[in-house]
Amino acid sequence: MKLFDLSITTMDKVIYEGKALSLVVPAGLGSMGILADHMPIISTVEKGTIAITPPDYEGKITLSVKGGGYLQVSANKVTVI
């Protein structure tokens, strides 16, 4: 399965930096799933749960989003702020 680069940061620290197989984000129009080679997009991130599937992990990493933010997908790199 193909991978993409993922960076999740807050104003204080880097939460996740590395490769991922998939990402599910609570976006402005509902839950958004991201895989490698996803089309370029910019979206808001809403309160909810982010789920990351890293390449070397048997399950998912889940993160709780307590405030809003933004997501950008471009050139096989995903940035969540």
N, C-alpha and C positions, 0 to 999 in steps of 0.2 A: 504494500500500500504506500502511496506517495505521502510525503511529509511537507509541512510548511513551517515557516518561522513564526513564532508567537511571542509577543511582548505584552504583558499586562502590568501596568504601573498605576500607582496612586500619587498624590502630591508628595507623600512622605517616602515611599520606597517602591522597589521593583518586587512585584508579587510572583511573577513567572516570566522566565526568559529562556527560550529554547525551542526545540522542534515539537510538533504536535501532529497527531493523526486526524483529530477532529476537535471542533469547538462548538458549543451551544451557548448562545448568549440571549438574555432577555432584551430584545431590541424594541424600538419604538412601535412597530406594527405587529409585535408578537415574537415568539421564540425563533431565533435564526440559527441555522446550522451551517458551519463552515468546514469545507474540506480543501485539500490541495487543489490548486488551479481554479479557485473560486473567482468569479468575475469581480472586477474592481467595484468597491462600494464604500460609502460613508454613511453611518447610521448612528442614531442615539442609542445609548444603553440605559435601560430602566432598572428599577429595583427588582431583585430576584436572584436566581442562582446561575452562575457560569459553570459549565462542565467541560473539562479538558481531558482528552485522551492522549497522553504522552506515548511516544513509541516504545519506551522501556518499562511500562507499568501494566499490570494485569487488569486494572480497572480504570475508573475515572477519578480525577481530582475535581472536587467541587469547591467553589468560592461563593460567598454570599455578597451580593451587591446591595449596599445600604443607601446609596445615592445614585444620581445620574452620571452619565459619562458619554464617551464617544468611541466608535469603532471605525477603523479604516482597514480595508483590504486592498492591497495593491502588489502586483508582481510576486505573488506567493508569500507575502508577508502580511501578518495581521497584527495591528496595534490596537490595544484597548486601554483607554485612559479614563 
